């Protein structure tokens, strides 16, 4: 087999995950209470149409009907949507699946709060009682319990529809380093049947009535159960640059460089900067505001503005693409702000792939998000995880792939 090592080494991909930007209910959405969810479609209808000229040219409106984003005759990107095959509708499952790891069972969730077999040893080891221990919005629970936290020094524990154990503390009461230590203890306890996807440190500042979460959030994830695309790339000598919360989601596994960033603008800016500096490999960034600021708060207008602002940044990014580069847009799950629920929604996710080596074809409906990871593994010539490479989308541009 002829070697294409030199050519493969120059390959670059920028993968942008639009957190929570789903593309319509999955067939099993009813099982999750998400019948009728369609983040992009419902949002566009609710605001009387979205203005997304660059994503429109790429073919976003060719995936599903989106008011204001019509289908185009000749999209500049390959376009389609992907099914989440893993059980659940959480961040970790979505990210792992698109990099080649499909989970056969969902992470545990706690709609009634955490049981004594979790909370009791946690309180004993941190030598403090806890407040809360219920499902709650992060901003609402610090409004509710922030004053009591200031009085007692007890950390606030809460969860959501996601598989998360979140610990909130005022930085003047429990230092950030101590909060991180507390969360590390929780991560040690939360194993076996209670192996939640993430433990999240949620520091905040301010006074009662005016509390504000700070950017020193930190996620303590499980390690992926099998090697991901990140591992395959880094072990083959490619760079894997994780921007924002991505490094935490993968517990650092396979990441060669982690870049801290908070909020869409900073995350996008850091990702673009990293991509400009990249020799060969993958820059992977998740734009969190769509989900955390807008989807979870049912902020329809904010969500629409966020998408339109994001679209306005894209011409500069596209102008940076070199011959052979691949630019990918997708999402990890839905978070429809138009439904009564403030939780994630069980949806398809959009997929756009652009670049000089991409054939602008319809990708159809992929049976798993892992097809994206398999396609990128083939592009880089590394061992793939689960999923099937998408035929034809990179036709004529691949070197020899190694299975």
Secondary structure, 3 states (H helix, E strand, C coil): CCCCHHHHHCCEEEEEEECCCEEEECCCHHHHCCCCCCHHHHHHHHCCCCCCHHHHHHCHHHCCCECCECCCCCCCCEEEEECCCCCCCCHHHHHHHHCCCCCCCCCCCCCCCCCHHHHHHHHHHHCCCEEEEEECCHHHHHHHHHHHHHHHCCEEEEECCCCEEEEEEECCCCCHHHHHHHHHHHHHHCCHHHCCCEEEEEEEEEECCEEEECCCCEEEECCCCCCCHHHHHHHCCCEEEEECCHHHHCCCCCCCEEECCCCHHHHHHHHHHHHHHCCCEEEEEEECHHHHHHHCCCCHHHHHHHHHHHHHHHHHHHCCCCCCCEEEEECCCECCCCCCCCCCECEEEEEEEECCCCCCCEEEEECCCHHHHHHHHHHHCCCCCCCCCCCCCCCCCCCCCCC
